[in-house]
């Protein structure tokens, strides 16, 4: 993730929003990243999905 700082920042934002306290995830983002925890991988997957959606052309028929 260090090669794409924007995607990493998005993953951190998602991680922090979904796992705001130790009750939800036992590790802070940086530690979860080092250990490649399931919580970290889920946040990265969500960030990648969001990036794909945000960079794809809008299909107006989806909003009818």
Secondary structure as the mmCIF struct_conf table of DSSP 4:
data_model
#
loop_
_struct_conf.conf_type_id
_struct_conf.id
_struct_conf.beg_label_comp_id
_struct_conf.beg_label_asym_id
_struct_conf.beg_label_seq_id
_struct_conf.end_label_comp_id
_struct_conf.end_label_asym_id
_struct_conf.end_label_seq_id
TURN_TY1_P TURN_TY1_P1 UNK A 2 UNK A 3
HELX_RH_AL_P HELX_RH_AL_P1 UNK A 5 UNK A 18
BEND BEND1 UNK A 21 UNK A 21
TURN_TY1_P TURN_TY1_P2 UNK A 22 UNK A 24
BEND BEND2 UNK A 26 UNK A 27
HELX_RH_AL_P HELX_RH_AL_P2 UNK A 29 UNK A 35
TURN_TY1_P TURN_TY1_P3 UNK A 36 UNK A 36
HELX_RH_AL_P HELX_RH_AL_P3 UNK A 38 UNK A 55
BEND BEND3 UNK A 56 UNK A 56
HELX_LH_PP_P HELX_LH_PP_P1 UNK A 57 UNK A 58
HELX_RH_3T_P HELX_RH_3T_P1 UNK A 60 UNK A 63
#
